[in-house]
Amino acid sequence: MLGAATSKRATSAAPKGFLAVYVGESQKKRYVVPISYLSQPSFQALLSKSEEEFGFDHPMGGLTIICPEDTFINVTSRLQ
């Protein structure tokens, strides 16, 4: 259905089994990824880096990953 690199600009809810994440350093882009990524060490590393920078006070109101978009795509493409 939806892959890690599939961008969703609409603010609609993610399908069952998926979650929306906002990726980028200055301008955030919305991606819809499988929830199974949450258990993957490489994806957890991206989340940990963002936690160090943002804590749990996310300005986007959702899960935000602070990294270059190409880094996110590189990590998630290996999880597919």
DSSP file (Angstrom, degrees, kcal/mol; ACC not computed):
  #  RESIDUE AA STRUCTURE BP1 BP2  ACC     N-H-->O    O-->H-N    N-H-->O    O-->H-N    TCO  KAPPA ALPHA  PHI   PSI    X-CA   Y-CA   Z-CA
    1    1 A M              0   0    0      0, 0.0     2,-0.4     0, 0.0     0, 0.0   0.000 360.0 360.0 360.0 -87.7    0.0    0.0    0.0
    2    2 A L        -     0   0    0      4,-0.0     2,-0.2     2,-0.0     5,-0.0  -0.897 360.0-154.4-108.8 135.1    2.1    2.9    1.2
    3    3 A G    >   -     0   0    0     -2,-0.4     3,-1.5    30,-0.1    29,-0.4  -0.472  32.9-100.1 -99.1 174.8    5.9    2.8    1.4
    4    4 A A  T 3  S+     0   0    0      1,-0.3    28,-0.1    72,-0.2    73,-0.1   0.837 122.2  47.8 -63.0 -33.8    8.3    4.7    3.5
    5    5 A A  T 3  S+     0   0    0     26,-0.1     2,-0.8    71,-0.1    -1,-0.3   0.287  82.4 114.4 -94.6  12.2    9.2    7.1    0.8
    6    6 A T    <   -     0   0    0     -3,-1.5    26,-1.2    26,-0.3     2,-0.3  -0.744  58.8-147.4 -85.0 114.8    5.5    7.8   -0.1
    7    7 A S  B     -A   31   0A   0     -2,-0.8     2,-0.5    24,-0.2    24,-0.2  -0.624  12.5-167.7 -84.3 137.7    4.8   11.4    0.8
    8    8 A K        +     0   0    0     22,-1.7    22,-0.1    -2,-0.3    -2,-0.0  -0.955   9.7 177.9-124.1 110.4    1.4   12.4    1.9
    9    9 A R        +     0   0    0     -2,-0.5    -1,-0.1    20,-0.1    22,-0.1   0.758  56.8  92.4 -83.4 -24.9    0.8   16.1    2.0
   10   10 A A  S    S-     0   0    0      1,-0.1    -2,-0.1    20,-0.1    20,-0.0  -0.281  78.1-131.7 -67.2 156.2   -2.8   15.9    3.1
   11   11 A T        +     0   0    0      3,-0.0    -1,-0.1     2,-0.0     3,-0.1   0.161  61.1 133.2 -95.4  19.5   -3.5   16.0    6.8
   12   12 A S        -     0   0    0      1,-0.1    -4,-0.0     0, 0.0     2,-0.0  -0.237  67.0 -87.2 -67.1 159.4   -5.8   12.9    6.7
   13   13 A A        -     0   0    0      1,-0.1    -1,-0.1     6,-0.0     3,-0.1  -0.321  45.5-106.9 -66.3 148.3   -5.3   10.1    9.2
   14   14 A A        -     0   0    0      1,-0.1     3,-0.1     4,-0.1    -1,-0.1  -0.468  42.0 -99.9 -72.1 147.9   -2.8    7.4    8.5
   15   15 A P    >   -     0   0    0      0, 0.0     3,-1.9     0, 0.0    -1,-0.1  -0.198  54.3 -73.7 -63.2 161.4   -4.3    4.0    7.5
   16   16 A K  T 3  S+     0   0    0      1,-0.3     3,-0.1    -3,-0.1    -3,-0.0  -0.328 123.8  25.1 -57.2 133.4   -4.5    1.3   10.1
   17   17 A G  T 3  S+     0   0    0      1,-0.3    18,-2.5    -3,-0.1    19,-0.4   0.447 111.8  85.2  90.0   0.9   -1.0   -0.2   10.8
   18   18 A F  E <   -B   34   0A   0     -3,-1.9     2,-0.3    16,-0.3    -1,-0.3  -0.860  57.1-157.5-128.6 162.3    0.8    3.0    9.7
   19   19 A L  E     -B   33   0A   0     14,-2.7    14,-2.7    -2,-0.3     2,-0.4  -0.987  19.1-121.1-139.7 153.9    1.7    6.3   11.3
   20   20 A A  E     -B   32   0A   0     -2,-0.3    43,-0.6    12,-0.2     2,-0.4  -0.760  28.6-176.5 -93.0 137.0    2.5    9.8   10.0
   21   21 A V  E     -Bc  31  63A   0     10,-2.8    10,-2.9    -2,-0.4     2,-0.5  -0.971  21.2-136.1-129.8 148.5    5.9   11.3   10.7
   22   22 A Y  E     -Bc  30  64A   0     41,-2.9    43,-3.4    -2,-0.4     2,-0.4  -0.922  27.3-168.7-106.3 125.1    7.2   14.8    9.9
   23   23 A V  E     +Bc  29  65A   0      6,-2.9     6,-2.7    -2,-0.5     2,-0.2  -0.912  30.9  68.9-122.6 138.5   10.7   14.7    8.5
   24   24 A G        -     0   0    0     41,-1.7     4,-0.1    -2,-0.4    43,-0.1  -0.633  64.8-109.4 140.7 166.3   13.2   17.5    7.8
   25   25 A E  S    S-     0   0    0      2,-0.2     3,-0.1    -2,-0.2    -1,-0.1   0.877 105.9  -3.6 -94.0 -46.1   15.5   20.0    9.4
   26   26 A S  S    S+     0   0    0      1,-0.4     2,-0.6    40,-0.0    -2,-0.0   0.765 135.2  39.1-112.2 -57.5   13.7   23.3    8.6
   27   27 A Q  S    S-     0   0    0      2,-0.0    -1,-0.4     0, 0.0     2,-0.3  -0.861  82.4-141.4 -97.3 124.8   10.8   22.5    6.4
   28   28 A K        -     0   0    0     -2,-0.6     2,-0.4    -4,-0.1    -4,-0.2  -0.653  11.5-161.3 -90.6 139.3    9.0   19.3    7.5
   29   29 A K  E     - B   0  23A   0     -6,-2.7    -6,-2.9    -2,-0.3     2,-0.4  -0.956  19.8-124.7-117.9 137.9    7.6   16.8    5.0
   30   30 A R  E     + B   0  22A   0     -2,-0.4   -22,-1.7    -8,-0.2     2,-0.3  -0.685  29.3 180.0 -88.4 130.4    4.9   14.3    6.0
   31   31 A Y  E     -AB   7  21A   0    -10,-2.9   -10,-2.8    -2,-0.4     2,-0.5  -0.943  20.8-142.6-124.4 149.4    5.6   10.6    5.4
   32   32 A V  E     + B   0  20A   0    -26,-1.2   -26,-0.3   -29,-0.4   -12,-0.2  -0.967  29.3 173.6-113.1 120.9    3.4    7.6    6.2
   33   33 A V  E     - B   0  19A   0    -14,-2.7   -14,-2.7    -2,-0.5   -30,-0.1  -0.886  37.5 -93.2-127.6 155.3    5.3    4.6    7.4
   34   34 A P  E >   - B   0  18A   0      0, 0.0     3,-1.8     0, 0.0   -16,-0.3  -0.387  30.7-127.3 -64.5 143.0    4.4    1.2    8.8
   35   35 A I  G >  S+     0   0    0    -18,-2.5     3,-1.6     1,-0.3     4,-0.3   0.725 104.0  77.4 -65.0 -18.8    4.2    1.0   12.6
   36   36 A S  G >  S+     0   0    0    -19,-0.4     3,-1.4     1,-0.3    -1,-0.3   0.751  78.9  72.0 -61.8 -22.4    6.6   -2.0   12.4
   37   37 A Y  G X  S+     0   0    0     -3,-1.8     3,-1.9     1,-0.3    -1,-0.3   0.796  81.2  72.9 -62.2 -27.2    9.4    0.6   11.8
   38   38 A L  G <  S+     0   0    0     -3,-1.6    -1,-0.3     1,-0.3    -2,-0.2   0.747  95.8  50.2 -61.2 -23.0    9.1    1.6   15.5
   39   39 A S  G <  S+     0   0    0     -3,-1.4    -1,-0.3    -4,-0.3    -2,-0.2   0.447  88.3 102.0 -94.2  -0.3   10.8   -1.7   16.6
   40   40 A Q    <>  -     0   0    0     -3,-1.9     4,-2.7    -4,-0.2     3,-0.4  -0.724  69.5-139.5 -89.1 128.6   13.7   -1.3   14.1
   41   41 A P  H  > S+     0   0    0      0, 0.0     4,-1.9     0, 0.0    -1,-0.1   0.847 101.6  52.3 -55.0 -38.7   17.0   -0.1   15.7
   42   42 A S  H  > S+     0   0    0      2,-0.2     4,-1.2     1,-0.2    34,-0.1   0.884 112.7  44.5 -68.6 -36.3   17.9    2.2   12.8
   43   43 A F  H  > S+     0   0    0     -3,-0.4     4,-1.9    -6,-0.3    -1,-0.2   0.885 110.9  54.6 -72.2 -39.0   14.5    3.9   12.9
   44   44 A Q  H  X S+     0   0    0     -4,-2.7     4,-2.7     1,-0.2    -2,-0.2   0.851 102.7  57.7 -61.4 -34.4   14.8    4.1   16.7
   45   45 A A  H  X S+     0   0    0     -4,-1.9     4,-2.1    -5,-0.2    -1,-0.2   0.897 105.3  49.8 -63.7 -40.0   18.2    5.9   16.3
   46   46 A L  H  X S+     0   0    0     -4,-1.2     4,-1.8     1,-0.2    20,-0.3   0.911 112.3  48.2 -62.9 -41.8   16.5    8.6   14.2
   47   47 A L  H  X S+     0   0    0     -4,-1.9     4,-2.4     1,-0.2    -2,-0.2   0.898 109.5  52.3 -65.5 -40.7   13.8    9.0   16.9
   48   48 A S  H  X S+     0   0    0     -4,-2.7     4,-2.2     1,-0.2    -1,-0.2   0.901 107.4  51.9 -63.3 -41.2   16.4    9.2   19.7
   49   49 A K  H  X S+     0   0    0     -4,-2.1     4,-1.4     1,-0.2    -1,-0.2   0.911 111.7  47.0 -61.4 -41.8   18.3   11.9   17.9
   50   50 A S  H  X>S+     0   0    0     -4,-1.8     4,-3.3     1,-0.2     5,-0.5   0.873 108.7  55.0 -68.0 -37.0   15.1   13.9   17.6
   51   51 A E  H  X5S+     0   0    0     -4,-2.4     4,-2.2     1,-0.2    -2,-0.2   0.903 105.6  52.8 -62.2 -40.8   14.2   13.3   21.2
   52   52 A E  H  <5S+     0   0    0     -4,-2.2    -1,-0.2     1,-0.2    -2,-0.2   0.875 117.8  37.5 -61.4 -37.3   17.6   14.8   22.2
   53   53 A E  H  <5S+     0   0    0     -4,-1.4    -2,-0.2    -5,-0.2    -1,-0.2   0.895 134.8  18.5 -82.7 -41.9   16.9   17.9   20.2
   54   54 A F  H ><5S-     0   0    0     -4,-3.3     3,-1.1     1,-0.3     2,-0.2   0.702  81.1-156.9-102.9 -24.7   13.2   18.4   20.8
   55   55 A G  T 3<< -     0   0    0     -4,-2.2    -1,-0.3    -5,-0.5    -2,-0.1  -0.599  64.5 -47.6  70.2-142.1   12.3   16.3   23.9
   56   56 A F  T 3  S+     0   0    0     -2,-0.2     2,-1.0     1,-0.1    -1,-0.2   0.246 114.8  98.5-110.3  13.0    8.7   15.5   23.8
   57   57 A D    <   -     0   0    0     -3,-1.1    -1,-0.1     3,-0.0     3,-0.0  -0.746  56.0-176.6-100.4  85.3    7.4   19.1   23.0
   58   58 A H    >   -     0   0    0     -2,-1.0     3,-1.0     1,-0.1    -2,-0.0  -0.723  22.7-153.5 -90.1 124.4    6.9   18.8   19.3
   59   59 A P  T 3  S+     0   0    0      0, 0.0    -1,-0.1     0, 0.0    -2,-0.0   0.753  94.3  58.1 -67.2 -23.5    5.9   21.9   17.5
   60   60 A M  T 3  S-     0   0    0      2,-0.2     3,-0.1   -38,-0.1    -2,-0.0   0.649 104.9-126.9 -81.1 -14.6    4.2   20.0   14.7
   61   61 A G  S <  S+     0   0    0     -3,-1.0     2,-0.2     1,-0.3    -1,-0.0   0.467  82.4  67.3  81.7   0.1    1.9   18.2   17.1
   62   62 A G  S    S-     0   0    0    -40,-0.0     2,-0.5     0, 0.0    -1,-0.3  -0.663 104.9 -51.8-134.4-170.2    2.9   14.8   15.7
   63   63 A L  E     -c   21   0A   0    -43,-0.6   -41,-2.9    -2,-0.2     2,-0.5  -0.601  58.9-167.9 -73.3 118.0    6.0   12.6   15.6
   64   64 A T  E     -c   22   0A   0     -2,-0.5     2,-0.6   -43,-0.2   -41,-0.2  -0.929  12.0-163.8-115.8 130.3    8.8   14.7   14.2
   65   65 A I  E     -c   23   0A   0    -43,-3.4   -41,-1.7    -2,-0.5     2,-1.1  -0.954  10.4-151.6-115.2 116.3   12.1   13.4   13.0
   66   66 A I        +     0   0    0     -2,-0.6   -41,-0.2   -20,-0.3   -43,-0.1  -0.750  53.1  99.2 -91.4  99.7   14.9   16.0   12.7
   67   67 A C  S    S-     0   0    0     -2,-1.1   -43,-0.3   -43,-0.1    -2,-0.1  -0.952  81.8 -72.5-165.5 162.1   17.3   14.8   10.0
   68   68 A P    >>  -     0   0    0      0, 0.0     4,-1.8     0, 0.0     3,-0.7  -0.379  45.1-122.5 -60.3 143.0   17.9   15.5    6.3
   69   69 A E  H 3> S+     0   0    0      1,-0.3     4,-2.4     2,-0.2     5,-0.2   0.864 111.6  56.1 -57.2 -38.3   15.1   14.0    4.2
   70   70 A D  H 3> S+     0   0    0      1,-0.2     4,-2.2     2,-0.2    -1,-0.3   0.835 104.8  53.0 -66.3 -31.2   17.6   11.9    2.2
   71   71 A T  H <> S+     0   0    0     -3,-0.7     4,-2.5     2,-0.2    -1,-0.2   0.929 109.6  48.6 -65.8 -45.1   18.9   10.3    5.5
   72   72 A F  H  X S+     0   0    0     -4,-1.8     4,-2.8     1,-0.2     5,-0.3   0.925 112.7  47.6 -59.3 -46.4   15.4    9.4    6.4
   73   73 A I  H  X S+     0   0    0     -4,-2.4     4,-2.2     1,-0.2    -1,-0.2   0.900 111.0  51.8 -63.7 -41.0   14.7    7.9    3.0
   74   74 A N  H  X S+     0   0    0     -4,-2.2     4,-0.9     2,-0.2    -2,-0.2   0.932 113.4  43.8 -60.8 -47.0   18.0    6.0    3.1
   75   75 A V  H >< S+     0   0    0     -4,-2.5     3,-0.7     1,-0.2     4,-0.4   0.950 117.0  44.4 -65.0 -49.8   17.2    4.5    6.5
   76   76 A T  H >X S+     0   0    0     -4,-2.8     3,-1.0     1,-0.2     4,-0.7   0.802 104.5  62.6 -70.6 -27.8   13.6    3.5    5.7
   77   77 A S  H 3< S+     0   0    0     -4,-2.2     3,-0.4     1,-0.3    -1,-0.2   0.813 101.5  53.6 -66.3 -26.9   14.5    2.1    2.3
   78   78 A R  T << S+     0   0    0     -4,-0.9    -1,-0.3    -3,-0.7    -2,-0.2   0.614 104.3  57.0 -79.7 -11.6   16.6   -0.5    4.0
   79   79 A L  T <4        0   0    0     -3,-1.0    -1,-0.2    -4,-0.4    -2,-0.2   0.601 360.0 360.0 -92.8 -12.7   13.6   -1.5    6.2
   80   80 A Q     <        0   0    0     -4,-0.7    -1,-0.2    -3,-0.4    -2,-0.1   0.485 360.0 360.0 -72.0 360.0   11.2   -2.3    3.4
